[in-house]
């Protein structure tokens, strides 16, 4: 109910304010399980994508956002829940692994799941090597992956800023990468690595970012 109410208000308002440039939205299927895999530049990426895609896209968010107290904590929790986000403790290895099961449950319900294969946001604008969790989900669920390229989102809320700003944002959706039958007989590890690299290449093609060639490690204070 909360999601329905917020999604009827927030996306139209956000689009009216920021007027993002959107390309290829038709590549996102109207129904059925799908993974929406994007590059990651800003905290607001997880708000921008759900505001653009007509259907619900479930993202995982830091559990800290759901545990605040008082009026502010309640409002923040309602906001994230209303956007369809689910809490995950990124500092707990077991919880992080369990988040993959949560994602599979979302896909199993025929919903869309949003993920950032880089793991954490890029602070230098380059695109980093993808982690294979996205391929694990796609191959296990047998669902397509729609690559997404975001540009301009760091300008909406720069690191250290608490107030959103007007900025020129572009959201490009690429053709779905389908996995059904693509990796039959291929060793699991090789299949996950190859598919992940294909997904990251597709995302990079949408953004034009310089490849970093390495994994992006999350800063201790992130």
JOHU-V72210 format. One record per backbone hydrogen bond with DSSP energy under -1.0 kcal/mol. NH is the residue of the N-H (numbers start at 1). CO is the residue of the C=O. If there is no record, write none. Layout:
BEGIN
nh	co
NH	CO
NH	CO
END
This chain:
BEGIN
nh	co
5	1
6	2
7	3
9	6
10	6
13	9
14	10
15	11
16	12
17	13
18	14
19	15
21	169
23	171
27	24
28	25
34	111
35	144
36	113
37	146
38	115
39	148
45	42
47	44
48	44
49	45
51	47
52	48
53	49
58	112
61	86
63	88
65	62
66	63
73	69
74	70
75	71
76	72
77	73
78	74
79	75
80	76
81	77
82	78
83	79
84	81
85	80
86	59
88	61
92	89
96	92
97	93
98	94
99	95
100	97
102	98
103	99
104	100
105	101
106	102
107	103
108	104
109	105
110	107
111	106
113	34
114	58
115	36
119	116
122	40
127	210
129	214
131	117
134	131
136	132
137	133
138	134
139	135
140	136
141	137
142	138
145	177
146	35
148	37
149	172
151	170
155	152
156	153
157	153
161	158
165	156
170	151
171	21
172	149
173	23
174	147
177	145
182	179
186	183
191	187
192	188
193	189
194	190
195	191
196	192
197	193
198	194
199	195
200	196
201	197
202	198
203	199
204	200
205	201
206	202
207	203
208	204
212	127
222	219
END
